[in-house]
Amino acid sequence: MSKLLLATNNKGKVLEFQSLLEETGLELVTPAALGLKLDVDETGSTYEENARLKALAGVRASGILTLADDSGLEVDALGGEPGIRSSRYAGNRADDHGRVQFLLSKLSSVPEARRTACFRCVIALAWPGGRVDYCEGRCDGLIISQPRGEAGFGYDPIFYFPEFHQTMAELPPEVKNRVSHRGLAARKACELLQSLK
């Protein structure tokens, strides 16, 4: 076990995972680096199912241990939306800015104090042979009405941590990696991978 395939084409996720998984000592590779075209329909009804679909597609195509994640933003005032549809919430053609603006339009009549939300991430590790392990992370915050910060991607500029007085996009990378949903799930994945070396 010397390589780990990151089953994503999202450059922001790849950068985060490179930092988050550094301590595993594994060589992290992407589908593009292996010449693979992984385009998996996320047809699952849970984060676990979608992460599993992507991880299994990666391990079948490459023959090496594969990590995939599915994550989403759940806003209490919207009944948990956008949830597993976070990346497609504003339509399949929307970019990060469009998704943020669409979400804010849905919350326009909701006061900030009632805009509680959480980010959730489930990582699936698929092994050659069919075994799949799961690691989950969650962080809680509020949705603010104006984007702040230049770092991160997705909904990071409007996800506010009251304890830091900053959005996810304003946090230094080392702090974000410690407290984010993906960081918490990745830490569990690192522990699992190191326990199996």
N, C-alpha and C positions, 0 to 999 in steps of 0.2 A: 504494500500500500504506500505508494510514493506520490501519486497524483490524485487530485480531486477535481472533478468537473463541476463548474458552476453553471447550472442549467438556466442561464438567463442571457438575454441580449441587451439588458438594461445597463448602460455604462455606469450610472450612479450606483446601482446595486453592486456591480463588479468592484468598483473602487472601495465601497464600504466593506465588502466581504474580504478583500485583500488585506485590509487592516485588521478586521475582526478575527480572521482565521490565521494570522501570521504565526501565532505560537504553536500551531499544529505541526509546523515543519513540512507540510505537504506542498507540493508544487500545484498551484491553482491554475487551471486551464479553462478556457471558454470554448463554447461550441465553434466559434469562428476560428480560433487558434487550431482546432482539430479538423477544420474543413467540414464541420457538420452544420446542417440546417435544421435546427430544432424549432418548430413552430407548433406548439401544443395548444389545442383548444381547451380552455379552462372551463370544462363542463361540470365540474364538481359543485356541490351545494355547500361545501365547507372549505375553510382554508386548508385543512388536512387533506381533503380529497384533491384539491388543485395542486398542492405541493407534491403529493404522491404521483399524480399524472405526469408532472414535469420531470420529477426525479427518475421515475421508471423509464420515461422516454429517453432520458440522457444516458442511463446505464445500458439500455438496450442498444443504443446507437454507438456507444463508445467502448463498452466492456469494462469501464473503470468506475470506481466509486463516484457517485453523483450527489451533489447537494442542490436542492431547489427550495425556494420558499414561496409562500403566498402570504400576503399581508394586506391589511386594509385599515381604514379609518372608520370608526363607529361613533356616530354622533347621537347622543341620547335624545335630543329634541327632535331628531328625524327617525326615531324608532330603530336606531342602529344602522341606518344608511350612512354612507354608501356600502360599507361592509365589503363582502367579497367582490363587489362590482366597482371598487374604488377607482381602478384604472380605466374603467369603461363608463363611469357614472355620467359624464357629459357627452357620451357618444364615442364611437371608436376612433374618430378623427381628432378628437380634442387633445391638445398638449397640456402640460402641467398648468400653465397659466389659465387655460380655458376651464380645466377641472376645478381649480381654486375659485374662479369667478362664478362658476355654476353653483358650487356648494355655498358660497357666500350669498348668492341670490336666494337660495332656499332658506337661508337663516336670517334674511333681512329684517323680519319682524320679531326675532327672538333676541331678548337682551343677553349681553355677554355672560352675565352671571349664570344663565341657564344653558349655556353652550358647552356643557361638559362632554368630553369625548375621550376615547382611548384609541391608541394604535395597537393592533395585534399582529403578530407574526408567527407563523408555523413553518419550521424548517423540516424538510424530509430528507433523510440520507438513505439513498438506495444503493444496495451492494450487489455486485455480480452474484447471482444465485437467488435473488428475489427478496432478501431481507430488507425491510424498511423500518427505520427508527425516526421518531418525531421529537422535536424540541420546540417549546413555545415560549414566547416573550410578550409582555404587555406593559404599556406605560400609559398613564392618565394625564389629562390636561384639559385645556379650554380652547375653543375656536375663537380667535379674535377677528375683528371686522376688516382689518387692513393687513396685507402681507408685510412681513418684516424679515430681513436677513437675506443673504445671498447664497449661503451654503445649502447643501442638501438638495432634495428634489421632491417632486410630488406635492403633498400637502404640508410639507415642513414649514413654509413661511407663515402659515396661519395656525399651527399647533403650538400653543403657549404653555410653558411650564411655570406655574405660579411660584414655585420654590426657587427658580433661577431668574425670574423676571425676564425671560427670554423665550423666543420661539425656537423650535427645533432647528430652523435655518440660521439662527444667531449663535447657537452653542458652538464652542470650540470642538473640533472633531473628537478629541479624547473624551470630552464630557458626553457628547452625543453617543459615542460608542458604549459608554458605561451605562447610560440610562434609557436608551431607545429600545423599542420593542425588538428590533432586529439585533441590536447589541446583546440584549438579554438572551434571546434565543440562540445566537451564535456562541455565547459563552457556554451554554449547556452543550451545544454541538462539539465545541472544542474539548470539553471535559470528557464527553463520550468517545471522541476519536482518540484522545490520549490514553484513555483507559483500555482501549483495544489494541494499542500498539504492541 
